[in-house]
Amino acid sequence: MGDKSELDLSAANCKVMLIKVPKYVSKLWDGVGPGGSVGKLKATSKLNKREFTFVLKQDLVNKSDGELKIPAEYKLHTQGAGNRIATAFSEGMPQDEPEDSPMDGSTEQQAGKLAVEGLVAERAEFRPLGGDNYMEMKRLQIKKALQPVRTTKAIDKRVTVKPRTNHNVNMFIDKKKAEVVKKARLDKDHVMEMLFKAFEKHQYYSFKDLVQITQQPSPWLKEILKDIGTYNTRAPHKFMWELKAEYRHYQGGDSVPT
């Protein structure tokens, strides 16, 4: 790939038209190689108003899948860009290099090269002209959409299903329930002892961490913390708990690591 940090701005002031095409046309265009032809664009002028008609190449029309024949002619409904500012970019495609070409790296530089093609000055939308092909295509699309995704099939061989006392889904749910052990409410002195040991390591704790350390019900733990701790509501230790001054084993300037 080329160096994508370099951007070609030679066509930055050009004005381009952004065209929205149907998905089935876009799929056909994706199969056309670089420099290939996809159709012809006809421009006419009536009463100082431009009209564009696009005729899809017949080879692409014949490539349409199965019995779904796509329309060959489309009308471009144009409108201004409005207040939205959009820019069109392009990326160079790698091309086949002849065997006797010099290995100077020029082909590699073109591959993946980014360039600005211009500012979007006008927007347009492909709309197929009404015809037999279009009506048949819409009929087949509706018919396909109405087909059920899942169907019932008759099987030739006999399938024996053994009954089970419990299915994997139920076993998984039961296992999850067993893992959630109900937290037992311990004696207050015992919980305070666990809290003091925790605060010997760190000065500040979140309530979630204290619940995990003590494995106590939240209401019971919060009731004990209100007696021995202080809840910080200001930065830098906002929403954190610390011991009250009378329960600390350190003095004002000497604090335990946080």
RAVEN-V231747 format. One record per pair of residues at least 24 apart in sequence whose C-alpha atoms are under 7 Angstrom apart, sorted by the first residue. I is the first residue (numbers start at 1). J is the second residue. D is the distance in Angstrom with one decimal. If there is no record, write none. Layout:
I,J,D  I,J,D
This chain:
1,108,6.1  1,109,6.8  1,111,5.7  1,112,5.2  2,108,6.0  2,109,4.5  2,110,6.4  2,111,5.8  2,112,5.2  2,113,5.7  3,113,6.9  4,112,7.0  4,113,6.1  4,114,6.3  7,114,5.3  7,115,5.4  8,114,6.4  8,115,4.3  8,116,6.1  9,115,6.3  9,116,5.5  11,116,6.1  11,117,5.4  11,118,5.6  12,116,5.6  12,117,6.1  12,118,4.6  12,119,6.8  13,118,5.7  13,119,6.7  14,117,7.0  14,118,4.5  14,119,6.2  15,118,5.3  15,119,5.0  15,120,5.9  15,121,5.5  16,118,5.9  16,119,5.9  16,120,5.0  16,121,5.8  16,122,6.9  17,120,5.7  17,121,6.1  17,122,4.8  17,123,5.6  18,120,6.2  18,122,6.3  18,123,4.7  18,124,6.1  19,123,5.9  19,124,4.6  19,125,5.5  20,124,6.3  20,125,4.7  20,126,6.1  21,125,6.2  21,126,5.0  22,126,6.8  28,60,6.6  52,76,5.4  68,137,5.6  69,133,5.9  69,137,6.2  70,133,6.1  70,134,6.4  70,137,6.3  71,128,6.4  71,133,5.4  71,134,5.4  73,128,6.1  73,129,6.0  74,126,5.9  74,127,5.3  74,128,4.2  74,129,5.4  75,126,5.9  75,127,5.3  75,128,6.2  75,129,6.5  76,124,5.9  76,125,5.4  76,126,5.0  76,127,6.3  77,124,5.3  77,125,5.3  77,126,6.8  78,122,7.0  78,123,5.7  78,124,4.2  78,125,6.6  79,122,6.0  79,123,5.4  79,124,6.2  80,121,6.7  80,122,4.7  80,123,6.0  81,120,6.7  81,121,5.4  81,122,4.9  81,123,5.9  86,119,6.1  86,120,5.5  87,118,5.9  87,119,4.6  87,120,5.7  88,116,6.0  88,117,5.3  88,118,5.6  88,119,6.3  88,120,6.7  89,114,7.0  89,115,5.7  89,116,4.6  89,117,5.5  90,114,5.8  90,115,5.4  90,116,6.5  90,117,6.7  91,115,6.5  183,215,6.2  183,216,5.7  183,217,6.1  184,216,6.6  185,216,6.0  185,217,6.7  201,256,6.7  201,257,6.9  202,256,5.8  202,257,5.5  202,258,4.8  203,242,5.9  203,256,5.6  203,257,6.6  203,258,5.6  204,240,5.9  204,241,5.5  204,242,5.0  204,258,6.3  205,240,5.4  205,241,5.2  205,242,6.7  206,239,6.7  206,240,4.7  206,241,6.0  207,241,6.9
